[in-house]
């Protein structure tokens, strides 16, 4: 599940950059984060969706760690 989360996170970044709708991906990220019950993933996912630039920054930080 964690690997799937990170793959979706990469897909989310690509969608943000290309200007595509990210709603479906964001909903899947939330679902997977809840299923894994990992607090770091849940907190990360809650931060996403408000601002495109902030989201790109948060995703970059998460992918580096």
MODARA-V588596 format. One record per residue. N is the residue number from 1. PSI is psi in whole degrees, -180 to 180 (NA if undefined). NEAR is the number of other ideal C-beta (glycine too) atoms within 8 Angstrom. Layout:
n=(N,N)
psi=(PSI,PSI)
near=(NEAR,NEAR)
This chain:
n=(1,2,3,4,5,6,7,8,9,10,11,12,13,14,15,16,17,18,19,20,21,22,23,24,25,26,27,28,29,30,31,32,33,34,35,36,37,38,39,40,41,42,43,44,45,46,47,48,49,50,51,52,53,54,55,56,57,58,59,60,61,62,63,64,65)
psi=(-38,-41,-42,-39,-48,-33,-43,-35,-41,-43,-38,-44,-46,-39,-39,-46,-40,-7,15,164,131,4,-48,-46,-43,-40,-40,-40,-44,-43,-47,-41,-42,-40,-35,-24,22,121,-34,-40,-39,-46,-43,-46,-35,-27,-20,153,-11,-42,130,-47,-42,-39,-45,-40,-46,-42,-41,-44,-45,-40,-28,-27,NA)
near=(7,8,6,8,13,9,8,12,12,9,9,15,12,8,11,13,7,6,4,6,5,10,6,7,11,12,8,9,14,9,8,13,13,8,7,10,6,8,6,6,12,11,8,11,11,6,9,12,5,6,5,6,6,9,14,11,8,11,13,9,8,9,10,5,4)
